[in-house]
Amino acid sequence: MKLFAREHPDATPSLNSWYKVANGARWRSLDDVRETFPHADLVGDCTVFDIGGNKYRLITIIIYSVQRVYVRFVMTHTEYSKNRWKHDCC
């Protein structure tokens, strides 16, 4: 996330905010995630978050049973739309 934020500084506040919330969250399901982030979507095994007013996407894998969130990708909306990331979420 830090490298992406350096390349896209306008994403930094949103990424920091997401991280702060996610770090303190105790999510048990996608429904719990959506209570905090209503636009989060499940794509295969990945949970996708809109970042920066829908300008960026944060792709994660959430292991609810052990309370772990793994960031797989952070990308622009244009990169996201190419769907190359989806093979990691099957």
KAQUIUR-V809264 format. One line per field, one symbol per residue. phi: phi as a letter, one per 20 degrees, with the letter a starting at -180 (. if undefined). psi: psi as a letter, one per 40 degrees, with the letter a starting at -180 (. if undefined). burial: + if it has 16 or more other C-alpha atoms within 10 Angstrom, else -. A space follows every 50 residues. Layout:
phi: ???
psi: ???
burial: ???
//
This chain:
phi: .ffffffcgfeggffffgfffffefcfdafgfgffecgefcecmedddde cmmmeccddcdddffdlccdeebcbffffgffmffffede
psi: dddddddgdeeddddddddddddeigheiddddeddgdehihhbeihhhh iffedihhhihhgddefhhhhdihiiddddeeededdee.
burial: +---+-----++-++--+---+----+--+--+---+--++----+++++ ++---+++++++-----++--+++++---+----------
//
